[in-house]
Amino acid sequence: MTAPGTGAAPDLGAPTVLLLLRHGETALTAGRRFSGSGGADPALSARGREQAACAARALASARPPVDAVVSSPLARCRETAAVVAGRLGLPVGVEPGLRETAFGAWEGLTFAEARERDPAALDAWLASPAAAPPGGESFADVAARVTAARDALLAAHRGRTVLLVSHVTPLKTLLRLALGAPHEALFRMDLDPASLSAVSCYADGNATVRHLNSTAHLAPWPYAGESAGPQ
């Protein structure tokens, strides 16, 4: 983008960089089960704790360095964030807007089990951001609170690098918003446990995705070919 009449790009200053870290694996993640904010609040598995440690080692050498760590209030994120923040010597802030979707009656079910129980409701949920699981949240509801949380974090950390530890749906929503992509883009991204993505947010409101679903720091674990559902 260029400034009108100048032929030169405007100076927007240093972007605010949002590093997006999905929490490490839990027993529900490994079983590909819906694990939101309305049911059980599982802790990390042994594998998930190792994933968090791998992420912490990678982020300790990040450039520019991480200035702040902010987590979803759910246990799997707070545990992941604590491992990373301990390595970085930073406190952990908690942002309720980063919590996972409430999946209502589908909490703890596999996708196949949810389809068997509520086929019409599942089809509606996949087709429209306004539809919600029985007793749960719609994608539109999640997008509204994630957007409010993002805007508050950008105002509080302008020009800094902030690590956000969250879940599949909120992180995909942040990436979708940065791309200006439609709702359907949520189903076109994979985010593995403890994967890293990054978004640069500029003062004029524009954003760019720097990387998505980076897992090189997790080399000790064989992730190739795995994809993650909404846990």
PEVEN-V421455 format. One record per backbone hydrogen bond with DSSP energy under -1.0 kcal/mol. CO is the residue of the C=O (numbers start at 1). NH is the residue of the N-H. If there is no record, write none. Layout:
co: [CO	CO]
nh: [NH	NH]
//
This chain:
co: [3	3	8	16	17	18	19	20	21	23	25	26	27	28	29	34	45	46	47	48	49	50	51	52	53	54	55	56	58	59	68	69	70	71	74	75	76	77	78	79	80	81	82	83	84	85	85	93	95	96	101	102	103	104	106	109	110	111	112	113	114	118	119	120	121	122	123	124	128	129	133	134	138	139	140	141	142	143	144	145	146	147	148	149	150	151	152	153	157	160	161	161	162	163	164	165	166	167	168	169	170	171	172	173	174	175	176	182	183	184	185	192	195	196	197	198	198	199	200	201	202	206	208	211	214	215	216	218	221	223	229]
nh: [6	7	3	201	162	199	164	197	166	194	45	30	31	33	32	108	49	50	51	52	53	54	55	56	57	58	59	60	61	62	163	93	165	95	78	79	80	81	82	83	84	85	86	87	88	89	90	71	98	99	37	137	106	107	109	34	114	115	116	117	118	122	123	124	125	126	127	128	131	140	136	105	142	143	144	145	146	147	148	149	150	151	152	153	154	155	156	157	160	17	67	68	19	70	21	72	23	171	172	173	174	175	176	177	178	179	181	185	186	187	188	195	22	214	20	210	211	18	208	16	205	202	200	198	196	218	219	221	223	226	231]
//
